[in-house]
Amino acid sequence: MNINDFDFDLPEELIAQTPLEKRSESRLLILDPKTEELEDRHFYNIIDELEAGDALVLNNTRVLPARLHGERAETGGHIELLLLKDLGQNRWETLAKPARKMKVGEEVVFGDGRLKAVVVEVLDHGGRIVEFKYNGIFLEILESLGEMPLPPYIHEQLEDQERYQTVFAKENGSAAPTAGLHYTPELLEKIADKGVEIVELTLHVGLGTFRPVSVDNVDEHQMHSEFYRLTEEAAAQLRAVKASGHKIVASGTTSIRTLETIGSKFDGDIQADSGWTDIFIKPGYEWKVVDAFNTNFHLPKSTLVMLVAAFAGRDFVLDAYQHAIDEKYRFFSFGDAMFVRPKK
């Protein structure tokens, strides 16, 4: 497969810069892989796609204000750090800008010295491992000094930082599972009242989210690892749903990657598990766990478009994207959504 097989022309004005005031009033494009039919709805209509006995799986990762602006201790030059992965003992994997200035031993000062970072290792992909020095509680300092790590295609400032959190966010991570931004407490309550099991897991979105595919041959692309966790209680809920013949519906590609990682590891079974995954789901993949899902509209040539194509078929998915463009759906993190029905 060539990367250009997953390309499409997206007018820049369709990239959503700000979220809707009411989360669940985003538009929702229904994709039916069996009939290859499309249907234009709104996100609150997702309840019509769920049946009593189904499971709706949500990723409860919470976005840290992980973008920090500081100064080089020696020269006063500006440095931006994006925190990616907590390595323990006050060490983090980061992306730095400008990275060339960040050599081993370089110290960066944030917030009048309340927080300092020293580079301890330069990584192959251009990242930096830094060790933080501070007095007090790190997360409290981060909350006061950091900014939300909005994707590079969003140029507007976010007035309410909580708007980049899902309403069910709990476990501190590094980026938002944006497919979950459409749910409201009221909508989730209606879904639960219908008899749908609401199940939570955790996947902390990693470096791959910030890196485009840089090879022409899709099979040569290397995914970066992301941490995931599924509890025994959640696994038991999902096993019961599968055993009863009902659907496991994933919210977003992060939930999909977690469930399919576990399904691949345990030969289709769903077990409590945690660890690191670099799963790359592309056309030809044999699905183990997920029966249907909602997701946003993704970047051209991205691994996320490939994931959706692996489920619903490349031509049908690209036709759906063209329909969304023609109908002026809003794209990417703050944009509209699609729901992909079961393919069997």
Residue, then its C-alpha position, 0 to 999 in steps of 0.5 A: m500500500n502506498i501512502n497516497d492511497f489514503d490522500f484526499d483534498l481538504p479545504e482549509e476552511l473545514i478544519a474546525q478551530t473552535p469547539l461547538e458550544k454544545r458538544s452533542e450537537s456536532r454533526l454525525l455521518i453514519l457509515d454502513p459498510k454492509t450497504e455502503e450507504l451514508e446518512d447525515r445525522h447529529f451526534y445526539n442521534i448516536i443513541d439510535e445506533l446503540e441497543a440494550g445489552d451493547a457496550l460503549v467503550l470510552n477512553n478516560t485519559r485526561v489531558l495534562p497542560a503539557r506544553l511548557h514555555g521556558e528560557r535557557a538558563e545560560t542565554g535566556g533563549h525561548i524553549e518550548l517543551l511538550l511532555l509526552k511520557d512520564l518515565g518516573q523519577n521526575r524524568w519525562e520524554t519530551l519534544a523540544k523546540p528548537a530541539r537543536k539547542m537542547k543538548v545534554g546538560e542544557e537547563v531550561v527554567f520555567g515560571d521564574g524558577r518554580l520549575k527547571a528541566v535538565v536534558v539527560e538524553v537525546l533520542d533518535h527521533g529528535g525527542r529529549i529526555v529531561e529531568f525536572k527539578y521543583n519544590g511542591i507537587f509537580l501536577e499542581i505546578l504543571e496546572s499553573l504553568g502549562e498550556m493544553p497541547l492543542p494540535p498544530y492545525i488549531h490556531e485559535q486560543l482555547e478560552d476554556q481549557e476544560r473544553y479539550q477534556t472529555v466529560f469522563a476524563k480521569e487518568n492523567g495523560s498527554a492528549a485528548p481522545t477527541a472522539g469522546l469530546h461529543y458526549t455530554p453527561e446527559l447523553l451518557e445518562k440516556i445511553a445508560d438508561k437504554g440498557v447500554e453498558i458504559v465501560e472505561l479503559t485508558l490509553h495515553v496518546g503518545l508521540g505518534t499523534f504528533r508525527p505524520v507518516s513519513v514513508d511512501n510504503v505504508d508497511e514501512h511505517q513505525m508506530h510509537s508505543e502508547f500506554y494502555r490499561l483495562t481493568e478486570e471489572a471492565a474486561a468482565q463487562l466486555r466478555a459478558v457483552k460478547a457472550s450475549g451476542h451484543k455489540i462492543v462499540a468503541s469511542g475513538t481510535t484510542s479505544i479501538r487500539t486498546l481493545e484490538t491490542i488485547g484481543s490480538k494478545f489473547d487470541g480474541d479473548i478480552q482479559a484485564d491487561s496493561g502495557w505498551t502498544d504500537i499496534f498499526i491497524k491498516p487494511g488487511y487487519e483481522w478484527k478481534v473485538v470491536d464491532a462498531f465505533n464513532t470517530n472524528f474525521h482525520l488527517p489525509k494520509s494518516t494512520l487513523v484514516m487507514l484504521v477506519a479503512a481497515f474496518a469499512g473499506r478504503d473506497f467506501v471511507l474515501d467516498a464518505y470523506q468526500h461526502a463530508i467535504d461536499e456537505k461541509y462537515r467540520f474536520f479534526s479534533f474540534g470537528d464533527a464525527m462519524f459512526v461506523r456500523p458493524k460490517k457483518 
